[in-house]
Amino acid sequence: MDPDFKLYRRRPFYVNAVQITLDNIEALASKIGELATNSEDGVPYIRLDKRIVPKIARAYVGWWVTEMDDNLRVYSDAVFTEQFRLSREAETSD
């Protein structure tokens, strides 16, 4: 299942963003790293490719992936919701 990116705003620029879910984690992993599973509890996560996302090692379900031009970034849910708001264009397109 392909991830459904929506347009989000972060002043002073816009990004396309999608939240990582169990349904899209495999598709997103192929863009930014590789799918892995925690050996202790079996929870899936993305082991991030440092060439694509240099400052973070892992991304989990509930985190966000943003794209702007050719740049992909990853944010925890807390940081993403603090810094980004859904654009009005995306709100009216659903």
C-alpha positions as YAML, in Angstrom:
chain: A
units: angstrom
residues:
- id: 1
  name: MET
  ca: [0.00, 0.00, 0.00]
- id: 2
  name: ASP
  ca: [1.51, 3.32, -1.05]
- id: 3
  name: PRO
  ca: [1.69, 5.99, 1.65]
- id: 4
  name: ASP
  ca: [-0.81, 8.85, 1.29]
- id: 5
  name: PHE
  ca: [1.24, 12.06, 1.60]
- id: 6
  name: LYS
  ca: [-0.70, 15.28, 2.40]
- id: 7
  name: LEU
  ca: [0.46, 18.90, 2.22]
- id: 8
  name: TYR
  ca: [1.53, 20.38, 5.60]
- id: 9
  name: ARG
  ca: [2.79, 23.88, 6.38]
- id: 10
  name: ARG
  ca: [5.83, 24.80, 8.43]
- id: 11
  name: ARG
  ca: [6.53, 28.47, 8.41]
- id: 12
  name: PRO
  ca: [7.92, 29.74, 6.15]
- id: 13
  name: PHE
  ca: [7.66, 26.72, 3.87]
- id: 14
  name: TYR
  ca: [5.43, 23.77, 2.94]
- id: 15
  name: VAL
  ca: [6.23, 20.07, 3.01]
- id: 16
  name: ASN
  ca: [4.39, 16.92, 2.04]
- id: 17
  name: ALA
  ca: [4.08, 14.65, 5.07]
- id: 18
  name: VAL
  ca: [2.81, 11.22, 6.02]
- id: 19
  name: GLN
  ca: [2.59, 9.56, 9.41]
- id: 20
  name: ILE
  ca: [4.21, 6.13, 9.69]
- id: 21
  name: THR
  ca: [1.62, 3.40, 10.28]
- id: 22
  name: LEU
  ca: [1.71, -0.38, 10.28]
- id: 23
  name: ASP
  ca: [0.06, -0.24, 6.83]
- id: 24
  name: ASN
  ca: [2.71, 1.99, 5.21]
- id: 25
  name: ILE
  ca: [5.87, 1.28, 7.21]
- id: 26
  name: GLU
  ca: [7.26, -1.14, 4.60]
- id: 27
  name: ALA
  ca: [6.74, 1.30, 1.71]
- id: 28
  name: LEU
  ca: [8.28, 4.17, 3.68]
- id: 29
  name: ALA
  ca: [11.20, 1.99, 4.80]
- id: 30
  name: SER
  ca: [12.11, 1.41, 1.16]
- id: 31
  name: LYS
  ca: [12.43, 5.21, 0.70]
- id: 32
  name: ILE
  ca: [14.46, 6.07, 3.81]
- id: 33
  name: GLY
  ca: [16.15, 2.93, 5.11]
- id: 34
  name: GLU
  ca: [15.18, -0.65, 5.86]
- id: 35
  name: LEU
  ca: [12.44, -2.33, 7.83]
- id: 36
  name: ALA
  ca: [13.60, -3.92, 11.08]
- id: 37
  name: THR
  ca: [11.96, -5.49, 14.11]
- id: 38
  name: ASN
  ca: [12.80, -4.96, 17.77]
- id: 39
  name: SER
  ca: [14.13, -8.30, 19.04]
- id: 40
  name: GLU
  ca: [12.65, -7.78, 22.50]
- id: 41
  name: ASP
  ca: [9.01, -7.07, 21.65]
- id: 42
  name: GLY
  ca: [8.70, -7.61, 17.87]
- id: 43
  name: VAL
  ca: [7.70, -4.00, 17.21]
- id: 44
  name: PRO
  ca: [8.62, -2.90, 13.66]
- id: 45
  name: TYR
  ca: [10.66, 0.22, 13.03]
- id: 46
  name: ILE
  ca: [12.68, 1.75, 10.20]
- id: 47
  name: ARG
  ca: [16.47, 1.64, 10.47]
- id: 48
  name: LEU
  ca: [17.22, 4.94, 8.73]
- id: 49
  name: ASP
  ca: [19.83, 5.34, 6.00]
- id: 50
  name: LYS
  ca: [22.30, 7.95, 7.32]
- id: 51
  name: ARG
  ca: [22.82, 9.27, 3.79]
- id: 52
  name: ILE
  ca: [19.13, 10.18, 3.59]
- id: 53
  name: VAL
  ca: [18.34, 11.03, 7.24]
- id: 54
  name: PRO
  ca: [21.70, 11.81, 8.84]
- id: 55
  name: LYS
  ca: [20.73, 12.79, 12.40]
- id: 56
  name: ILE
  ca: [18.33, 10.02, 13.46]
- id: 57
  name: ALA
  ca: [18.95, 6.25, 13.57]
- id: 58
  name: ARG
  ca: [15.39, 4.89, 13.81]
- id: 59
  name: ALA
  ca: [11.81, 5.87, 13.01]
- id: 60
  name: TYR
  ca: [8.76, 4.28, 14.61]
- id: 61
  name: VAL
  ca: [5.04, 3.89, 13.95]
- id: 62
  name: GLY
  ca: [3.45, 7.24, 14.82]
- id: 63
  name: TRP
  ca: [6.43, 9.28, 13.59]
- id: 64
  name: TRP
  ca: [6.28, 11.47, 10.47]
- id: 65
  name: VAL
  ca: [8.17, 11.52, 7.16]
- id: 66
  name: THR
  ca: [8.30, 14.81, 5.26]
- id: 67
  name: GLU
  ca: [9.40, 15.50, 1.72]
- id: 68
  name: MET
  ca: [10.31, 18.79, 0.13]
- id: 69
  name: ASP
  ca: [11.87, 18.66, -3.32]
- id: 70
  name: ASP
  ca: [14.32, 15.74, -3.05]
- id: 71
  name: ASN
  ca: [14.81, 16.06, 0.73]
- id: 72
  name: LEU
  ca: [13.26, 13.55, 3.13]
- id: 73
  name: ARG
  ca: [13.21, 14.20, 6.88]
- id: 74
  name: VAL
  ca: [11.83, 12.28, 9.87]
- id: 75
  name: TYR
  ca: [10.18, 13.73, 12.98]
- id: 76
  name: SER
  ca: [8.76, 12.23, 16.15]
- id: 77
  name: ASP
  ca: [5.03, 12.88, 16.55]
- id: 78
  name: ALA
  ca: [5.66, 15.39, 19.35]
- id: 79
  name: VAL
  ca: [8.11, 17.47, 17.32]
- id: 80
  name: PHE
  ca: [6.04, 17.27, 14.11]
- id: 81
  name: THR
  ca: [2.79, 18.37, 15.75]
- id: 82
  name: GLU
  ca: [4.60, 21.22, 17.49]
- id: 83
  name: GLN
  ca: [6.18, 22.54, 14.27]
- id: 84
  name: PHE
  ca: [3.66, 21.77, 11.50]
- id: 85
  name: ARG
  ca: [-0.01, 22.49, 10.81]
- id: 86
  name: LEU
  ca: [-2.13, 20.93, 8.07]
- id: 87
  name: SER
  ca: [-2.40, 23.43, 5.22]
- id: 88
  name: ARG
  ca: [-5.78, 24.87, 4.33]
- id: 89
  name: GLU
  ca: [-5.38, 23.50, 0.80]
- id: 90
  name: ALA
  ca: [-5.13, 19.94, 2.18]
- id: 91
  name: GLU
  ca: [-8.07, 20.48, 4.53]
- id: 92
  name: THR
  ca: [-10.36, 21.45, 1.63]
- id: 93
  name: SER
  ca: [-9.16, 18.71, -0.75]
- id: 94
  name: ASP
  ca: [-10.45, 15.73, 1.31]
...
